[in-house]
């Protein structure tokens, strides 16, 4: 795991995963829009509706190219001895802090693509909300889980 209390970005493999996921969602949206274009042609709908469909395809393509880059470039996390911080700072800056003693449980999610690249999705669940981390190495997620469990063994308070 990286040095405690320094901000860490997702590994470079996470960017590839994000692009693959957005590409798959783009293809699904493209199939839906192509079906609408077929229906438009078959049922002779309003002529200028094709421009709306083309605009949706262009917007979806731009979204597919930019969102994974933004998620990779502008999401950071920091793990300290007594709290965790997740920062997002693209257009609006957001910082979420959670004391380790407030953690109720951790969710470490994985799927075949994440397992292939050795990364995981980590979510901290507290009594009031969830904090979703940027994608991280599986070893870092397991090390954080061990750190949190060791810290919580000594805590006597109830959430």
PyMOL CGO cylinders between C-alpha atoms (Angstrom):
from pymol import cmd
from pymol.cgo import CYLINDER

trace = [
    CYLINDER, 0.00, 0.00, 0.00, 1.19, 3.51, -0.70, 0.3, 1, 1, 1, 1, 1, 1,
    CYLINDER, 1.19, 3.51, -0.70, 2.55, 5.71, 2.05, 0.3, 1, 1, 1, 1, 1, 1,
    CYLINDER, 2.55, 5.71, 2.05, -0.15, 6.66, 4.54, 0.3, 1, 1, 1, 1, 1, 1,
    CYLINDER, -0.15, 6.66, 4.54, -1.76, 10.11, 4.27, 0.3, 1, 1, 1, 1, 1, 1,
    CYLINDER, -1.76, 10.11, 4.27, -0.55, 10.84, 0.73, 0.3, 1, 1, 1, 1, 1, 1,
    CYLINDER, -0.55, 10.84, 0.73, -3.13, 11.14, -2.01, 0.3, 1, 1, 1, 1, 1, 1,
    CYLINDER, -3.13, 11.14, -2.01, -3.20, 8.18, -4.36, 0.3, 1, 1, 1, 1, 1, 1,
    CYLINDER, -3.20, 8.18, -4.36, -4.72, 7.88, -7.82, 0.3, 1, 1, 1, 1, 1, 1,
    CYLINDER, -4.72, 7.88, -7.82, -6.03, 4.69, -9.38, 0.3, 1, 1, 1, 1, 1, 1,
    CYLINDER, -6.03, 4.69, -9.38, -3.46, 2.52, -11.16, 0.3, 1, 1, 1, 1, 1, 1,
    CYLINDER, -3.46, 2.52, -11.16, -3.06, 2.98, -14.93, 0.3, 1, 1, 1, 1, 1, 1,
    CYLINDER, -3.06, 2.98, -14.93, -4.80, -0.34, -15.51, 0.3, 1, 1, 1, 1, 1, 1,
    CYLINDER, -4.80, -0.34, -15.51, -7.95, 1.24, -14.10, 0.3, 1, 1, 1, 1, 1, 1,
    CYLINDER, -7.95, 1.24, -14.10, -8.08, 3.70, -17.00, 0.3, 1, 1, 1, 1, 1, 1,
    CYLINDER, -8.08, 3.70, -17.00, -8.23, 0.78, -19.44, 0.3, 1, 1, 1, 1, 1, 1,
    CYLINDER, -8.23, 0.78, -19.44, -11.05, -0.79, -17.44, 0.3, 1, 1, 1, 1, 1, 1,
    CYLINDER, -11.05, -0.79, -17.44, -12.99, 2.49, -17.36, 0.3, 1, 1, 1, 1, 1, 1,
    CYLINDER, -12.99, 2.49, -17.36, -12.64, 2.91, -21.14, 0.3, 1, 1, 1, 1, 1, 1,
    CYLINDER, -12.64, 2.91, -21.14, -13.82, -0.66, -21.75, 0.3, 1, 1, 1, 1, 1, 1,
    CYLINDER, -13.82, -0.66, -21.75, -16.89, -0.19, -19.55, 0.3, 1, 1, 1, 1, 1, 1,
    CYLINDER, -16.89, -0.19, -19.55, -17.81, 3.11, -21.17, 0.3, 1, 1, 1, 1, 1, 1,
    CYLINDER, -17.81, 3.11, -21.17, -17.22, 1.61, -24.62, 0.3, 1, 1, 1, 1, 1, 1,
    CYLINDER, -17.22, 1.61, -24.62, -19.62, -1.23, -23.85, 0.3, 1, 1, 1, 1, 1, 1,
    CYLINDER, -19.62, -1.23, -23.85, -22.28, 1.17, -22.61, 0.3, 1, 1, 1, 1, 1, 1,
    CYLINDER, -22.28, 1.17, -22.61, -21.74, 3.27, -25.75, 0.3, 1, 1, 1, 1, 1, 1,
    CYLINDER, -21.74, 3.27, -25.75, -22.29, 0.20, -27.93, 0.3, 1, 1, 1, 1, 1, 1,
    CYLINDER, -22.29, 0.20, -27.93, -25.52, -0.63, -26.10, 0.3, 1, 1, 1, 1, 1, 1,
    CYLINDER, -25.52, -0.63, -26.10, -26.74, 2.95, -26.55, 0.3, 1, 1, 1, 1, 1, 1,
    CYLINDER, -26.74, 2.95, -26.55, -25.70, 2.85, -30.20, 0.3, 1, 1, 1, 1, 1, 1,
    CYLINDER, -25.70, 2.85, -30.20, -27.77, -0.30, -30.78, 0.3, 1, 1, 1, 1, 1, 1,
    CYLINDER, -27.77, -0.30, -30.78, -30.80, 1.41, -29.23, 0.3, 1, 1, 1, 1, 1, 1,
    CYLINDER, -30.80, 1.41, -29.23, -30.33, 4.54, -31.35, 0.3, 1, 1, 1, 1, 1, 1,
    CYLINDER, -30.33, 4.54, -31.35, -29.85, 2.45, -34.52, 0.3, 1, 1, 1, 1, 1, 1,
    CYLINDER, -29.85, 2.45, -34.52, -33.09, 0.64, -33.70, 0.3, 1, 1, 1, 1, 1, 1,
    CYLINDER, -33.09, 0.64, -33.70, -34.80, 4.03, -33.38, 0.3, 1, 1, 1, 1, 1, 1,
    CYLINDER, -34.80, 4.03, -33.38, -33.32, 5.10, -36.72, 0.3, 1, 1, 1, 1, 1, 1,
    CYLINDER, -33.32, 5.10, -36.72, -34.68, 1.92, -38.30, 0.3, 1, 1, 1, 1, 1, 1,
    CYLINDER, -34.68, 1.92, -38.30, -38.12, 2.62, -36.82, 0.3, 1, 1, 1, 1, 1, 1,
    CYLINDER, -38.12, 2.62, -36.82, -37.85, 6.24, -37.99, 0.3, 1, 1, 1, 1, 1, 1,
    CYLINDER, -37.85, 6.24, -37.99, -37.22, 5.10, -41.53, 0.3, 1, 1, 1, 1, 1, 1,
    CYLINDER, -37.22, 5.10, -41.53, -39.80, 2.29, -41.49, 0.3, 1, 1, 1, 1, 1, 1,
    CYLINDER, -39.80, 2.29, -41.49, -42.69, 4.31, -40.05, 0.3, 1, 1, 1, 1, 1, 1,
    CYLINDER, -42.69, 4.31, -40.05, -41.79, 7.56, -41.84, 0.3, 1, 1, 1, 1, 1, 1,
    CYLINDER, -41.79, 7.56, -41.84, -41.53, 9.68, -38.70, 0.3, 1, 1, 1, 1, 1, 1,
    CYLINDER, -41.53, 9.68, -38.70, -40.79, 13.39, -38.70, 0.3, 1, 1, 1, 1, 1, 1,
    CYLINDER, -40.79, 13.39, -38.70, -37.88, 14.04, -41.10, 0.3, 1, 1, 1, 1, 1, 1,
    CYLINDER, -37.88, 14.04, -41.10, -35.71, 16.17, -38.82, 0.3, 1, 1, 1, 1, 1, 1,
    CYLINDER, -35.71, 16.17, -38.82, -35.72, 13.53, -36.08, 0.3, 1, 1, 1, 1, 1, 1,
    CYLINDER, -35.72, 13.53, -36.08, -32.63, 11.98, -37.72, 0.3, 1, 1, 1, 1, 1, 1,
    CYLINDER, -32.63, 11.98, -37.72, -30.63, 15.03, -36.62, 0.3, 1, 1, 1, 1, 1, 1,
    CYLINDER, -30.63, 15.03, -36.62, -31.66, 14.39, -33.01, 0.3, 1, 1, 1, 1, 1, 1,
    CYLINDER, -31.66, 14.39, -33.01, -30.46, 10.79, -33.31, 0.3, 1, 1, 1, 1, 1, 1,
    CYLINDER, -30.46, 10.79, -33.31, -27.16, 11.85, -34.86, 0.3, 1, 1, 1, 1, 1, 1,
    CYLINDER, -27.16, 11.85, -34.86, -26.72, 14.44, -32.09, 0.3, 1, 1, 1, 1, 1, 1,
    CYLINDER, -26.72, 14.44, -32.09, -27.31, 11.76, -29.47, 0.3, 1, 1, 1, 1, 1, 1,
    CYLINDER, -27.31, 11.76, -29.47, -24.70, 9.54, -31.10, 0.3, 1, 1, 1, 1, 1, 1,
    CYLINDER, -24.70, 9.54, -31.10, -22.14, 12.38, -31.13, 0.3, 1, 1, 1, 1, 1, 1,
    CYLINDER, -22.14, 12.38, -31.13, -22.86, 13.31, -27.50, 0.3, 1, 1, 1, 1, 1, 1,
    CYLINDER, -22.86, 13.31, -27.50, -22.60, 9.66, -26.44, 0.3, 1, 1, 1, 1, 1, 1,
    CYLINDER, -22.60, 9.66, -26.44, -19.28, 9.33, -28.26, 0.3, 1, 1, 1, 1, 1, 1,
    CYLINDER, -19.28, 9.33, -28.26, -17.84, 12.44, -26.60, 0.3, 1, 1, 1, 1, 1, 1,
    CYLINDER, -17.84, 12.44, -26.60, -19.10, 11.18, -23.23, 0.3, 1, 1, 1, 1, 1, 1,
    CYLINDER, -19.10, 11.18, -23.23, -17.45, 7.81, -23.85, 0.3, 1, 1, 1, 1, 1, 1,
    CYLINDER, -17.45, 7.81, -23.85, -14.09, 9.47, -24.54, 0.3, 1, 1, 1, 1, 1, 1,
    CYLINDER, -14.09, 9.47, -24.54, -14.06, 12.02, -21.72, 0.3, 1, 1, 1, 1, 1, 1,
    CYLINDER, -14.06, 12.02, -21.72, -15.71, 10.46, -18.65, 0.3, 1, 1, 1, 1, 1, 1,
    CYLINDER, -15.71, 10.46, -18.65, -13.15, 7.66, -18.06, 0.3, 1, 1, 1, 1, 1, 1,
    CYLINDER, -13.15, 7.66, -18.06, -10.32, 10.18, -18.37, 0.3, 1, 1, 1, 1, 1, 1,
    CYLINDER, -10.32, 10.18, -18.37, -12.02, 12.52, -15.89, 0.3, 1, 1, 1, 1, 1, 1,
    CYLINDER, -12.02, 12.52, -15.89, -12.66, 9.68, -13.42, 0.3, 1, 1, 1, 1, 1, 1,
    CYLINDER, -12.66, 9.68, -13.42, -9.04, 8.57, -13.65, 0.3, 1, 1, 1, 1, 1, 1,
    CYLINDER, -9.04, 8.57, -13.65, -7.42, 12.00, -13.56, 0.3, 1, 1, 1, 1, 1, 1,
    CYLINDER, -7.42, 12.00, -13.56, -9.48, 13.77, -10.89, 0.3, 1, 1, 1, 1, 1, 1,
    CYLINDER, -9.48, 13.77, -10.89, -10.29, 11.16, -8.20, 0.3, 1, 1, 1, 1, 1, 1,
    CYLINDER, -10.29, 11.16, -8.20, -7.87, 10.60, -5.32, 0.3, 1, 1, 1, 1, 1, 1,
    CYLINDER, -7.87, 10.60, -5.32, -7.94, 8.88, -1.98, 0.3, 1, 1, 1, 1, 1, 1,
    CYLINDER, -7.94, 8.88, -1.98, -5.87, 9.13, 1.17, 0.3, 1, 1, 1, 1, 1, 1,
    CYLINDER, -5.87, 9.13, 1.17, -5.69, 6.72, 4.08, 0.3, 1, 1, 1, 1, 1, 1,
    CYLINDER, -5.69, 6.72, 4.08, -4.53, 8.09, 7.42, 0.3, 1, 1, 1, 1, 1, 1,
    CYLINDER, -4.53, 8.09, 7.42, -4.14, 6.43, 10.82, 0.3, 1, 1, 1, 1, 1, 1,
    CYLINDER, -4.14, 6.43, 10.82, -7.58, 7.49, 11.97, 0.3, 1, 1, 1, 1, 1, 1,
    CYLINDER, -7.58, 7.49, 11.97, -9.54, 8.65, 8.90, 0.3, 1, 1, 1, 1, 1, 1,
    CYLINDER, -9.54, 8.65, 8.90, -10.01, 8.13, 5.18, 0.3, 1, 1, 1, 1, 1, 1,
    CYLINDER, -10.01, 8.13, 5.18, -10.42, 10.89, 2.60, 0.3, 1, 1, 1, 1, 1, 1,
    CYLINDER, -10.42, 10.89, 2.60, -11.73, 10.68, -0.99, 0.3, 1, 1, 1, 1, 1, 1,
    CYLINDER, -11.73, 10.68, -0.99, -11.35, 13.77, -3.21, 0.3, 1, 1, 1, 1, 1, 1,
    CYLINDER, -11.35, 13.77, -3.21, -13.03, 14.56, -6.51, 0.3, 1, 1, 1, 1, 1, 1,
    CYLINDER, -13.03, 14.56, -6.51, -11.91, 17.78, -8.13, 0.3, 1, 1, 1, 1, 1, 1,
    CYLINDER, -11.91, 17.78, -8.13, -12.95, 18.20, -11.74, 0.3, 1, 1, 1, 1, 1, 1,
    CYLINDER, -12.95, 18.20, -11.74, -15.46, 21.02, -11.93, 0.3, 1, 1, 1, 1, 1, 1,
    CYLINDER, -15.46, 21.02, -11.93, -16.77, 21.03, -8.39, 0.3, 1, 1, 1, 1, 1, 1,
    CYLINDER, -16.77, 21.03, -8.39, -14.43, 20.05, -5.60, 0.3, 1, 1, 1, 1, 1, 1,
    CYLINDER, -14.43, 20.05, -5.60, -15.67, 17.40, -3.23, 0.3, 1, 1, 1, 1, 1, 1,
    CYLINDER, -15.67, 17.40, -3.23, -13.89, 15.90, -0.24, 0.3, 1, 1, 1, 1, 1, 1,
    CYLINDER, -13.89, 15.90, -0.24, -15.39, 13.10, 1.81, 0.3, 1, 1, 1, 1, 1, 1,
    CYLINDER, -15.39, 13.10, 1.81, -13.91, 12.17, 5.18, 0.3, 1, 1, 1, 1, 1, 1,
    CYLINDER, -13.91, 12.17, 5.18, -14.72, 9.14, 7.30, 0.3, 1, 1, 1, 1, 1, 1,
    CYLINDER, -14.72, 9.14, 7.30, -13.22, 8.24, 10.65, 0.3, 1, 1, 1, 1, 1, 1,
    CYLINDER, -13.22, 8.24, 10.65, -12.14, 4.63, 10.77, 0.3, 1, 1, 1, 1, 1, 1,
    CYLINDER, -12.14, 4.63, 10.77, -14.23, 4.11, 13.90, 0.3, 1, 1, 1, 1, 1, 1,
    CYLINDER, -14.23, 4.11, 13.90, -17.42, 5.01, 11.96, 0.3, 1, 1, 1, 1, 1, 1,
    CYLINDER, -17.42, 5.01, 11.96, -16.98, 2.21, 9.43, 0.3, 1, 1, 1, 1, 1, 1,
    CYLINDER, -16.98, 2.21, 9.43, -19.65, -0.47, 9.71, 0.3, 1, 1, 1, 1, 1, 1,
    CYLINDER, -19.65, -0.47, 9.71, -18.40, -2.65, 6.89, 0.3, 1, 1, 1, 1, 1, 1,
    CYLINDER, -18.40, -2.65, 6.89, -16.36, -2.62, 3.69, 0.3, 1, 1, 1, 1, 1, 1,
    CYLINDER, -16.36, -2.62, 3.69, -17.44, -3.89, 0.29, 0.3, 1, 1, 1, 1, 1, 1,
    CYLINDER, -17.44, -3.89, 0.29, -14.66, -5.05, -2.00, 0.3, 1, 1, 1, 1, 1, 1,
    CYLINDER, -14.66, -5.05, -2.00, -16.22, -5.76, -5.39, 0.3, 1, 1, 1, 1, 1, 1,
    CYLINDER, -16.22, -5.76, -5.39, -14.64, -7.48, -8.33, 0.3, 1, 1, 1, 1, 1, 1,
    CYLINDER, -14.64, -7.48, -8.33, -15.64, -8.86, -11.71, 0.3, 1, 1, 1, 1, 1, 1,
    CYLINDER, -15.64, -8.86, -11.71, -13.76, -10.80, -14.41, 0.3, 1, 1, 1, 1, 1, 1,
    CYLINDER, -13.76, -10.80, -14.41, -12.20, -7.69, -15.96, 0.3, 1, 1, 1, 1, 1, 1,
    CYLINDER, -12.20, -7.69, -15.96, -11.18, -6.27, -12.60, 0.3, 1, 1, 1, 1, 1, 1,
    CYLINDER, -11.18, -6.27, -12.60, -9.65, -9.62, -11.60, 0.3, 1, 1, 1, 1, 1, 1,
    CYLINDER, -9.65, -9.62, -11.60, -7.71, -9.76, -14.86, 0.3, 1, 1, 1, 1, 1, 1,
    CYLINDER, -7.71, -9.76, -14.86, -6.00, -6.45, -14.12, 0.3, 1, 1, 1, 1, 1, 1,
    CYLINDER, -6.00, -6.45, -14.12, -5.71, -6.95, -10.37, 0.3, 1, 1, 1, 1, 1, 1,
    CYLINDER, -5.71, -6.95, -10.37, -7.88, -4.01, -9.34, 0.3, 1, 1, 1, 1, 1, 1,
    CYLINDER, -7.88, -4.01, -9.34, -10.97, -3.78, -7.13, 0.3, 1, 1, 1, 1, 1, 1,
    CYLINDER, -10.97, -3.78, -7.13, -13.83, -1.44, -6.24, 0.3, 1, 1, 1, 1, 1, 1,
    CYLINDER, -13.83, -1.44, -6.24, -13.85, -0.51, -2.57, 0.3, 1, 1, 1, 1, 1, 1,
    CYLINDER, -13.85, -0.51, -2.57, -16.88, 0.97, -0.83, 0.3, 1, 1, 1, 1, 1, 1,
    CYLINDER, -16.88, 0.97, -0.83, -17.01, 2.07, 2.80, 0.3, 1, 1, 1, 1, 1, 1,
    CYLINDER, -17.01, 2.07, 2.80, -20.43, 1.84, 4.41, 0.3, 1, 1, 1, 1, 1, 1,
    CYLINDER, -20.43, 1.84, 4.41, -21.19, 3.83, 7.55, 0.3, 1, 1, 1, 1, 1, 1,
    CYLINDER, -21.19, 3.83, 7.55, -24.44, 4.38, 9.41, 0.3, 1, 1, 1, 1, 1, 1,
    CYLINDER, -24.44, 4.38, 9.41, -25.35, 7.38, 7.26, 0.3, 1, 1, 1, 1, 1, 1,
    CYLINDER, -25.35, 7.38, 7.26, -23.79, 6.99, 3.85, 0.3, 1, 1, 1, 1, 1, 1,
    CYLINDER, -23.79, 6.99, 3.85, -21.40, 5.20, 1.53, 0.3, 1, 1, 1, 1, 1, 1,
    CYLINDER, -21.40, 5.20, 1.53, -18.05, 6.36, 0.21, 0.3, 1, 1, 1, 1, 1, 1,
    CYLINDER, -18.05, 6.36, 0.21, -16.94, 4.87, -3.09, 0.3, 1, 1, 1, 1, 1, 1,
    CYLINDER, -16.94, 4.87, -3.09, -13.20, 4.83, -3.66, 0.3, 1, 1, 1, 1, 1, 1,
    CYLINDER, -13.20, 4.83, -3.66, -11.56, 5.16, -7.04, 0.3, 1, 1, 1, 1, 1, 1,
    CYLINDER, -11.56, 5.16, -7.04, -10.44, 1.81, -8.42, 0.3, 1, 1, 1, 1, 1, 1,
    CYLINDER, -10.44, 1.81, -8.42, -7.45, 0.49, -6.47, 0.3, 1, 1, 1, 1, 1, 1,
    CYLINDER, -7.45, 0.49, -6.47, -5.09, -2.46, -6.48, 0.3, 1, 1, 1, 1, 1, 1,
    CYLINDER, -5.09, -2.46, -6.48, -6.47, -5.59, -4.83, 0.3, 1, 1, 1, 1, 1, 1,
    CYLINDER, -6.47, -5.59, -4.83, -3.46, -5.69, -2.49, 0.3, 1, 1, 1, 1, 1, 1,
    CYLINDER, -3.46, -5.69, -2.49, -4.16, -2.09, -1.39, 0.3, 1, 1, 1, 1, 1, 1,
    CYLINDER, -4.16, -2.09, -1.39, -7.83, -2.89, -0.80, 0.3, 1, 1, 1, 1, 1, 1,
    CYLINDER, -7.83, -2.89, -0.80, -6.97, -5.93, 1.31, 0.3, 1, 1, 1, 1, 1, 1,
    CYLINDER, -6.97, -5.93, 1.31, -4.32, -3.96, 3.22, 0.3, 1, 1, 1, 1, 1, 1,
    CYLINDER, -4.32, -3.96, 3.22, -6.87, -1.23, 3.97, 0.3, 1, 1, 1, 1, 1, 1,
    CYLINDER, -6.87, -1.23, 3.97, -9.37, -3.87, 5.08, 0.3, 1, 1, 1, 1, 1, 1,
    CYLINDER, -9.37, -3.87, 5.08, -6.78, -5.30, 7.49, 0.3, 1, 1, 1, 1, 1, 1,
    CYLINDER, -6.78, -5.30, 7.49, -5.92, -1.78, 8.75, 0.3, 1, 1, 1, 1, 1, 1,
    CYLINDER, -5.92, -1.78, 8.75, -9.59, -0.97, 9.35, 0.3, 1, 1, 1, 1, 1, 1,
    CYLINDER, -9.59, -0.97, 9.35, -10.29, -4.27, 11.12, 0.3, 1, 1, 1, 1, 1, 1,
    CYLINDER, -10.29, -4.27, 11.12, -7.22, -3.89, 13.34, 0.3, 1, 1, 1, 1, 1, 1,
    CYLINDER, -7.22, -3.89, 13.34, -8.29, -0.35, 14.21, 0.3, 1, 1, 1, 1, 1, 1,
    CYLINDER, -8.29, -0.35, 14.21, -11.87, -1.42, 14.92, 0.3, 1, 1, 1, 1, 1, 1,
    CYLINDER, -11.87, -1.42, 14.92, -10.80, -4.20, 17.30, 0.3, 1, 1, 1, 1, 1, 1,
    CYLINDER, -10.80, -4.20, 17.30, -9.66, -1.58, 19.79, 0.3, 1, 1, 1, 1, 1, 1,
    CYLINDER, -9.66, -1.58, 19.79, -12.66, 0.75, 19.40, 0.3, 1, 1, 1, 1, 1, 1,
    CYLINDER, -12.66, 0.75, 19.40, -15.18, 0.55, 22.21, 0.3, 1, 1, 1, 1, 1, 1,
    CYLINDER, -15.18, 0.55, 22.21, -17.81, 2.95, 20.86, 0.3, 1, 1, 1, 1, 1, 1,
    CYLINDER, -17.81, 2.95, 20.86, -21.02, 1.98, 19.09, 0.3, 1, 1, 1, 1, 1, 1,
    CYLINDER, -21.02, 1.98, 19.09, -22.10, 3.67, 15.88, 0.3, 1, 1, 1, 1, 1, 1,
]
cmd.load_cgo(trace, "trace")
